[in-house]
Amino acid sequence: MTEPTPLRCAAHPDVETNLRCGKCGKPICPRCLVQTPVGARCRECAKLSKLPTYRVTPVYYLRAAGTAIGMALVLGLAWGFLNAFLHSFFFLNIIIAGAIGWAIGEVTGLAINRKRGTWLAVIGGAAVVLCYAVNVFTFGRFPGLGLNLILDIVGVVIGITTAVSRLR
């Protein structure tokens, strides 16, 4: 009696396998296997694609950048205005920066139909930094070395983290 010849993976001919695609029957190895709700498939039959939430076209990037820059300019002026009149409460920058990060992330997310992605998060984080720069350079409130600088940095980091979490 003759032994059956072992199957070889279609993508990796050096790997023996007993697995076959449940749709087309092509031999596949565990590295090529894609588990689907209806069984094991090869990559071609599984038709792997990104979720629609993560499919971001250049138009969405432009919309995100425009919205984030607009929000950064407006909120930076508002931030500076609040600091000009409420400068005695120096922990206010941390609260304001977190709220600005949330607002930039939320409005930018609405403008791009709740799309998500790494570069969208980068745009949101950069908008928070731009917002802080508008605040500082418009109202001439440069933080000196010391506690105010540390609190401003902590606030900007909190704002960036909040914006990124809304867009990633």
Secondary structure, DSSP 8 states (H G I E B T S, - for coil): ------EE-SS-TT-EE--B-TTT--B--TTT-EEETTEEE-HHHHT----GGG---HHHHHHHHHHHHHHHHHHHHHHHHHHHH-TT-TTHHHHHHHHHHHHHHHHHHHHTTT---HHHHHHHHHHHHHHHHHHHHHHT----TTHHHHHHHHHHHHHHHHHHHHH-
